Amino acid sequence: MKQQIISRQANISLFSGKTLGQGTFGKVKLATHILTGEKVAIKILEKQKISDQSDIERVTREIQILKKVRHPNLVQLYEIIETPKQLFLVMEYVNGGELFDYIVQNQRIKDVEAIRFYSQLISGIEYLHKLQIVHRDLKPENLILEGRGKIKIIDFGLSNFYHQDELLKTACGSPCYAAPEMIAGKKYNGLHIDIWSSGVILFAMMAGYLPFEDPNTSQLYKKIMAGEFKFPKYISGEAKDLIKNILNVDPQKRYTIADIRKHNWFSFYNQKIPSGLIVGQHRIPIDPEIVKQMISLGISSEYAEKCIETNRHNHVTTTYYLLLKKYILGGNKSIADISSEQFEAQRISTRQSTYTDRKLINQINPLPLIQRKSRHTQQREDSPVDTKPRLNNSLNTQNTILQQQSPTVVMNQSVDVKRKVTLDFQKTTLLESSLLQQSNDVKVLKLKTPACRNYILAEYYGRYPKRSRNSDRQKSMDQEQTYFRTFHKGSPIPKR
């Protein structure tokens, strides 16, 4: 079996003999993370196949969605590696196979197991639509089983963002799982069509075959739009009632997620349903035990925590999440396990959040800026700092400066990271270059509040000429000397 090193900085090695799947723009292959020894799935996108503008938008949208989601029933993106010819998406590897193969192998799934799978599917759909994301391609082939009886939703190639109460019009996905309003060419609600697809999946799990099947595509569309399907005898009455209400051709009368969870058949599932994390609103938990393991691998703890908290997708966060997964699968409990029943997401207050987090929460109303005062205005020692025009100071007394710097960590790092430094201008603070201390590749800033503001004033008067009392006095003395010499020479005194 051939081995190819994708990136020595990212510590990823690709075993080219194992192909997990194939898509429009490339293949999904099995790879190994060298530092942790854990398996990862790599989606390899060939850039030459992504030529049209629509294809570029589709791939970009898929990456944006993968970066944003963090839920135990959704596949996680670890890292993005770009080369001149290819784009590598390093993702979580789930080794249980597709739900489609599991149904074929077992012919059909019993009620207890079907309820567990379907509740996880509904949880993932609910989380996506909290983020205003529609999947549009839900089917058993896009549901991967994990060893612990869990499913994960994959393949966001046809997914899209939408605004609240916005109706979509693009018809896409697999015909057998498409909702009737989409097939009819009408504008549709994203949540309604995902719930319809989940109902088709539920029927397939319990019956062992699809509710709508026909070799003729036009006949298939007629059956879907009419809602014509028959139940096998071995499906219980409560399950039939739930499926009927989910596969209602009228989207307004179709069951919502709240209606599904209130149904008697669904009440057999008593486990707590995980809610996931919303990036920018919830704090990303960090397990100190995993950070200790990263220190032993030569990675700075400060840099690692900063990358995790800011939701970066680089080799440091990849190492952290793979070590965390290995730690949990080993039977250990972790405060960072978002799939645990004890886990509760903690919201980030607006005052404690970073600039990036506030931008994700409220993109429409940016914070107002403090205007630069005139240099002629006399300031007291306790007044706010008269900053330069290019320094934007927000009203909540915090400003984030994004510094583009190349990291020089002891371990391999090739990705440039935007450092975030929070300054408090309300306390008349000032940065001195001598106070910058190098700690691995993270620059730690120590703030100092001197009596005067020489640094900022020098920067300001470097652009505008400064007129002081001493310079005026020297100019006056030079003029008096000129008058004295001209008077004794007998020439007339120049007019002032």
ABEGO torsion letter per residue (X at the ends): XBBBBABAAAGBBBBAABBABBBAAEBBBBBBBAAAGBBBBBBBBBAAABABAAAAAAAAAAAAAAAABBBAABBBBABBBBBAABBBBBBBBBAAEBAAAAAAAAGBBBAAAAAAAAAAAAAAAAAAAAAGBBAGABBAAABBBBAAGBBBBBGAAABBBBBBGBBBABBBEBAAABBAAAAAGBBBBAAAAAAAAAAAAAAAAAAGBBABBBABAAAAAAAAAAGBBBBBAABBAAAAAAAAAAABABAAABBBAAAAAABAAAAABABBBBAEBBBGABBBBBBAAAAAAAAAAGBBAAAAAAAAAAGBBBAAAAAAAAAAAAAAAAGBBBAABAABAABBBBBBBAAABBAAAAAAABAABBBBBBBBBBAABBBBAABBBBBBAABBBBAAGBBBBBBBBBBBBABBBABBBBBBBBBBAAAGBBBBAAABBBBEABBBBBBBBBABBAAAAAAAAAABBBBBAAAAAAAAAAAAAAAAAAAAAGBBBBBX
